[in-house]
Amino acid sequence: MFRKLCGVRGLKNVIIVTNGWEQVDLRVAEAREAQLAGKDFFFKPVLDRGARMTRHYNTVPSAQKIIRLVLENHPRPLRIQGDQMVTFIHLCKEKRYLCPPSKRRMSQK
């Protein structure tokens, strides 16, 4: 479902953040992380398509690292946004009077 909403191009902006690292033995946490990253049932499919996984240690520097990762992203529309625009354009073509003039120009392209 998540992949369908984002689309393949949108997955490059996905950052999966794991937390609780300070609460569990490091070896246990790393094993869980490997399971999440390595199984198709969890995050492997999105990681294979460009998503990234990082750890949050419940510290300010850790949170700042996550924010830096987000800021490095290049804006990309999600698949669902494109689907909504296509639907909107089709509605505008069918019922032009419902569309504001600025949207009418988009639907005529």
Residue frames as a rotation matrix with the C-alpha (Angstrom) as fourth column:
MET 1
0.574 0.819 0.000 0.00
0.819 -0.574 0.000 0.00
0.000 0.000 -1.000 0.00
PHE 2
0.449 -0.477 -0.755 2.78
0.182 -0.779 0.600 2.43
-0.875 -0.407 -0.263 0.97
ARG 3
-0.633 -0.733 0.247 4.63
0.353 0.010 0.936 1.82
-0.689 0.680 0.252 -2.31
LYS 4
-0.203 0.644 0.738 1.43
0.970 0.028 0.243 2.40
0.136 0.765 -0.630 -4.27
LEU 5
0.757 0.498 -0.423 0.82
0.585 -0.805 0.099 5.73
-0.292 -0.322 -0.901 -2.55
CYS 6
0.255 -0.767 -0.588 4.38
-0.041 -0.617 0.786 6.99
-0.966 -0.176 -0.189 -3.03
GLY 7
0.987 -0.031 -0.160 5.16
-0.156 0.089 -0.984 5.56
0.044 0.996 0.083 -6.44
VAL 8
0.580 -0.814 -0.029 8.63
0.805 0.578 -0.130 4.43
0.123 0.052 0.991 -7.42
ARG 9
-0.040 -0.633 0.773 10.05
0.402 -0.719 -0.567 7.95
0.915 0.289 0.283 -7.83
GLY 10
0.491 0.332 0.805 8.70
-0.493 -0.656 0.571 9.09
0.718 -0.677 -0.159 -4.46
LEU 11
0.921 -0.116 -0.373 10.44
0.335 0.724 0.603 6.29
0.200 -0.680 0.705 -2.58
LYS 12
-0.001 -0.985 0.174 13.79
0.679 -0.128 -0.723 8.06
0.735 0.117 0.668 -2.96
ASN 13
-0.298 -0.046 0.953 12.52
-0.402 -0.900 -0.169 10.61
0.866 -0.433 0.250 -0.41
VAL 14
0.774 0.619 -0.138 11.39
-0.175 0.418 0.892 8.05
0.609 -0.666 0.431 2.15
ILE 15
-0.465 -0.857 0.224 13.39
-0.509 0.052 -0.859 7.87
0.724 -0.513 -0.461 5.35
ILE 16
0.571 0.578 -0.583 12.54
0.120 0.644 0.756 5.02
0.812 -0.502 0.299 7.69
VAL 17
-0.240 -0.616 0.750 13.53
-0.683 -0.442 -0.582 5.94
0.690 -0.652 -0.315 11.24
THR 18
0.264 0.244 -0.933 13.97
0.450 0.825 0.343 3.29
0.853 -0.510 0.108 13.90
ASN 19
0.070 -0.195 0.978 13.98
-0.703 -0.706 -0.091 4.24
0.708 -0.681 -0.186 17.56
GLY 20
0.916 0.301 0.267 14.44
-0.393 0.526 0.754 2.65
0.086 -0.795 0.600 20.95
TRP 21
0.420 -0.830 -0.368 18.17
0.049 0.425 -0.904 2.05
0.906 0.362 0.219 20.39
GLU 22
-0.426 -0.605 0.673 19.00
-0.607 -0.360 -0.708 3.25
0.670 -0.710 -0.214 23.88
GLN 23
0.200 0.651 0.732 16.54
-0.976 0.195 0.092 0.79
-0.083 -0.733 0.675 25.45
VAL 24
0.977 0.191 0.097 17.76
-0.170 0.967 -0.191 -2.51
-0.130 0.170 0.977 23.98
ASP 25
0.200 -0.927 0.318 21.03
0.146 0.349 0.926 -4.40
-0.969 -0.138 0.205 23.81
LEU 26
-0.079 -0.302 -0.950 22.87
-0.777 -0.579 0.248 -3.30
-0.625 0.757 -0.189 20.66
ARG 27
-0.948 -0.317 0.026 23.11
-0.239 0.761 0.603 -6.82
-0.211 0.565 -0.798 19.23
VAL 28
-0.380 0.894 0.238 19.36
0.675 0.444 -0.589 -7.36
-0.632 -0.063 -0.772 19.67
ALA 29
0.329 0.502 -0.799 18.58
-0.099 -0.824 -0.558 -3.99
-0.939 0.263 -0.222 18.07
GLU 30
-0.413 -0.569 -0.711 20.91
-0.781 -0.180 0.598 -4.64
-0.468 0.803 -0.370 15.13
ALA 31
-0.919 0.148 0.365 19.31
0.250 0.935 0.252 -8.06
-0.304 0.323 -0.897 14.56
ARG 32
0.053 0.994 -0.100 15.86
0.587 -0.112 -0.801 -6.44
-0.808 -0.016 -0.590 14.51
GLU 33
0.184 -0.057 -0.981 17.10
-0.522 -0.852 -0.048 -3.76
-0.833 0.521 -0.186 12.13
ALA 34
-0.817 -0.542 -0.198 18.55
-0.473 0.434 0.767 -6.40
-0.330 0.720 -0.611 9.81
GLN 35
-0.604 0.683 0.412 15.23
0.638 0.723 -0.264 -8.24
-0.478 0.103 -0.872 9.84
LEU 36
0.337 0.756 -0.561 13.32
0.230 -0.645 -0.729 -5.06
-0.913 0.117 -0.391 8.99
ALA 37
0.062 -0.413 -0.908 15.74
-0.753 -0.617 0.229 -4.17
-0.655 0.670 -0.350 6.19
GLY 38
-0.782 -0.608 -0.136 16.13
-0.555 0.582 0.593 -7.66
-0.282 0.540 -0.793 4.79
LYS 39
-0.656 0.593 0.466 12.62
0.505 0.805 -0.313 -9.08
-0.561 0.030 -0.827 4.57
ASP 40
-0.830 0.389 0.400 10.13
0.274 -0.341 0.899 -8.37
0.486 0.856 0.177 1.81
PHE 41
0.080 0.913 -0.399 7.36
0.887 0.117 0.446 -8.32
0.454 -0.390 -0.801 4.39
PHE 42
0.306 -0.047 -0.951 8.95
0.701 -0.665 0.259 -5.28
-0.645 -0.745 -0.170 6.04
PHE 43
0.590 -0.049 -0.806 11.09
-0.184 -0.980 -0.076 -2.58
-0.786 0.193 -0.588 4.41
LYS 44
-0.299 -0.818 0.492 13.28
0.359 0.381 0.852 -4.39
-0.884 0.432 0.180 1.88
PRO 45
0.122 0.358 0.926 11.16
0.986 0.059 -0.153 -3.52
-0.110 0.932 -0.346 -1.18
VAL 46
0.964 0.248 0.098 11.21
0.258 -0.960 -0.108 0.22
0.067 0.130 -0.989 -0.46
LEU 47
0.446 -0.880 -0.162 14.89
-0.213 -0.280 0.936 0.20
-0.869 -0.383 -0.312 0.53
ASP 48
-0.199 -0.485 0.852 15.69
0.692 0.546 0.473 -1.56
-0.694 0.683 0.227 -2.76
ARG 49
0.325 0.429 0.843 13.95
0.910 -0.383 -0.157 1.32
0.255 0.818 -0.515 -4.57
GLY 50
-0.224 -0.583 0.781 15.95
0.405 -0.785 -0.470 4.08
0.887 0.211 0.412 -2.88
ALA 51
0.801 0.477 0.362 14.39
-0.152 -0.422 0.894 4.65
0.579 -0.771 -0.266 0.54
ARG 52
-0.337 -0.941 0.039 16.84
-0.203 0.032 -0.979 5.04
0.919 -0.337 -0.202 3.41
MET 53
0.716 0.470 -0.517 16.82
0.391 0.343 0.854 3.74
0.579 -0.813 0.062 6.96
THR 54
-0.329 -0.804 0.495 18.43
-0.152 -0.472 -0.868 5.53
0.932 -0.361 0.033 9.87
ARG 55
-0.127 0.182 -0.975 18.52
0.868 0.496 -0.020 5.25
0.480 -0.849 -0.221 13.64
HIS 56
0.205 0.192 0.960 17.19
-0.310 -0.917 0.249 7.72
0.928 -0.349 -0.129 16.18
TYR 57
-0.400 -0.520 -0.755 18.95
0.549 0.524 -0.652 7.52
0.734 -0.675 0.076 19.53
ASN 58
0.613 0.728 -0.308 16.64
0.714 -0.343 0.611 9.96
0.339 -0.594 -0.730 21.34
THR 59
-0.121 -0.693 -0.711 19.28
0.727 -0.549 0.412 12.70
-0.676 -0.467 0.570 21.28
VAL 60
0.561 0.279 -0.780 19.43
-0.161 -0.887 -0.433 16.12
-0.812 0.368 -0.453 19.67
PRO 61
-0.411 -0.754 -0.513 22.35
-0.690 -0.111 0.716 15.21
-0.596 0.648 -0.474 17.34
SER 62
-0.779 0.193 0.596 20.46
0.387 0.897 0.215 12.12
-0.493 0.399 -0.773 16.22
ALA 63
0.317 0.947 -0.050 17.34
0.624 -0.248 -0.741 14.20
-0.714 0.204 -0.670 15.48
GLN 64
0.304 -0.281 -0.910 19.45
-0.498 -0.862 0.099 16.77
-0.812 0.423 -0.402 13.64
LYS 65
-0.790 -0.597 0.144 20.90
-0.236 0.511 0.827 14.01
-0.567 0.619 -0.544 11.46
ILE 66
-0.342 0.756 0.558 17.38
0.787 0.555 -0.269 12.94
-0.513 0.347 -0.785 10.49
ILE 67
0.589 0.543 -0.598 16.43
0.193 -0.813 -0.549 16.52
-0.785 0.208 -0.584 9.65
ARG 68
-0.217 -0.750 -0.625 19.55
-0.622 -0.387 0.681 16.84
-0.752 0.537 -0.382 7.48
LEU 69
-0.819 -0.042 0.572 18.54
0.301 0.817 0.491 13.69
-0.488 0.574 -0.657 5.61
VAL 70
0.205 0.967 0.150 15.08
0.785 -0.071 -0.615 15.14
-0.585 0.244 -0.774 4.96
LEU 71
0.523 -0.018 -0.852 16.57
-0.200 -0.974 -0.103 18.44
-0.828 0.224 -0.513 3.78
GLU 72
-0.595 -0.801 -0.067 18.80
-0.324 0.162 0.932 16.61
-0.736 0.576 -0.356 1.29
ASN 73
-0.211 0.602 0.770 15.73
0.686 0.652 -0.322 15.25
-0.696 0.461 -0.551 -0.49
HIS 74
-0.987 0.037 -0.154 14.64
-0.141 -0.652 0.745 16.65
-0.073 0.757 0.649 -3.83
PRO 75
-0.293 0.952 0.085 10.90
-0.519 -0.084 -0.851 17.34
-0.803 -0.294 0.519 -3.93
ARG 76
-0.964 0.123 -0.238 9.04
-0.134 0.545 0.828 14.76
0.231 0.829 -0.509 -5.97
PRO 77
-0.128 0.975 0.180 5.29
-0.968 -0.162 0.191 14.35
0.215 -0.150 0.965 -6.29
LEU 78
-0.607 0.068 0.791 3.84
-0.330 0.885 -0.329 11.24
-0.723 -0.461 -0.515 -4.73
ARG 79
-0.954 0.263 0.143 2.01
0.265 0.521 0.811 8.90
0.139 0.812 -0.567 -7.04
ILE 80
-0.199 0.945 -0.259 -1.28
0.946 0.115 -0.304 9.63
-0.257 -0.306 -0.917 -5.32
GLN 81
-0.142 0.106 -0.984 -0.81
0.049 -0.992 -0.114 13.34
-0.989 -0.064 0.136 -6.02
GLY 82
-0.883 -0.229 -0.410 -0.41
-0.388 -0.134 0.912 12.65
-0.264 0.964 0.030 -9.74
ASP 83
-0.748 0.662 0.054 -3.44
0.640 0.698 0.321 10.37
0.174 0.275 -0.946 -9.74
GLN 84
-0.045 0.747 -0.663 -5.51
0.719 -0.437 -0.541 13.08
-0.694 -0.501 -0.518 -8.07
MET 85
-0.413 -0.164 -0.896 -4.41
-0.330 -0.890 0.315 15.66
-0.849 0.425 0.313 -10.65
VAL 86
-0.994 0.074 -0.082 -5.33
-0.046 0.394 0.918 13.36
0.100 0.916 -0.388 -13.54
THR 87
-0.405 0.899 -0.169 -8.75
0.914 0.389 -0.116 12.78
-0.038 -0.202 -0.979 -11.98
PHE 88
-0.062 0.337 -0.939 -9.19
0.349 -0.875 -0.337 16.53
-0.935 -0.349 -0.063 -11.45
ILE 89
-0.754 -0.280 -0.594 -8.28
-0.412 -0.502 0.760 17.28
-0.512 0.818 0.263 -15.07
HIS 90
-0.876 0.478 0.066 -10.76
0.393 0.628 0.672 14.70
0.279 0.614 -0.738 -16.34
LEU 91
-0.106 0.862 -0.496 -13.48
0.907 -0.121 -0.403 16.22
-0.407 -0.493 -0.769 -14.17
CYS 92
-0.279 -0.059 -0.959 -12.63
-0.047 -0.996 0.075 19.69
-0.959 0.066 0.275 -15.49
LYS 93
-0.971 -0.105 -0.216 -12.90
-0.218 0.005 0.976 18.50
-0.102 0.994 -0.028 -19.08
GLU 94
-0.604 0.796 -0.038 -16.31
0.747 0.582 0.322 17.00
0.278 0.166 -0.946 -18.38
LYS 95
0.534 0.808 -0.250 -17.71
0.836 -0.461 0.298 19.91
0.126 -0.368 -0.921 -16.38
ARG 96
-0.323 -0.784 0.530 -15.73
0.704 -0.574 -0.419 23.03
0.632 0.238 0.737 -17.22
TYR 97
0.232 0.493 0.839 -18.02
-0.129 -0.839 0.529 25.27
0.964 -0.231 -0.131 -15.25
LEU 98
0.940 0.108 -0.323 -16.87
0.281 0.288 0.915 23.65
0.192 -0.951 0.241 -11.98
CYS 99
0.177 -0.974 -0.140 -13.24
0.984 0.173 0.043 24.57
-0.018 -0.145 0.989 -12.54
PRO 100
0.549 -0.093 -0.831 -11.78
0.153 -0.966 0.209 27.94
-0.822 -0.242 -0.516 -11.70
PRO 101
0.950 -0.122 -0.288 -10.17
-0.313 -0.346 -0.885 29.69
0.009 0.930 -0.367 -14.70
SER 102
0.082 -0.994 0.076 -6.63
-0.988 -0.071 0.134 28.93
-0.128 -0.086 -0.988 -13.53
LYS 103
-0.298 -0.134 0.945 -7.44
-0.271 0.961 0.051 25.21
-0.915 -0.241 -0.322 -13.39
ARG 104
0.775 0.618 0.130 -9.22
-0.012 0.220 -0.976 25.31
-0.631 0.755 0.177 -16.77
ARG 105
0.519 -0.659 -0.544 -5.95
-0.851 -0.342 -0.398 26.27
0.076 0.670 -0.738 -18.45
MET 106
-0.479 -0.717 0.507 -4.27
-0.758 0.629 0.173 23.20
-0.443 -0.301 -0.845 -16.92
SER 107
-0.016 0.545 0.838 -7.06
0.005 0.838 -0.545 20.89
-1.000 -0.005 -0.016 -18.08
GLN 108
0.858 0.374 -0.351 -6.80
-0.300 -0.188 -0.935 22.12
-0.416 0.908 -0.049 -21.69
LYS 109
-0.021 -0.957 -0.288 -3.20
-0.959 -0.062 0.277 20.94
-0.283 0.282 -0.917 -22.05
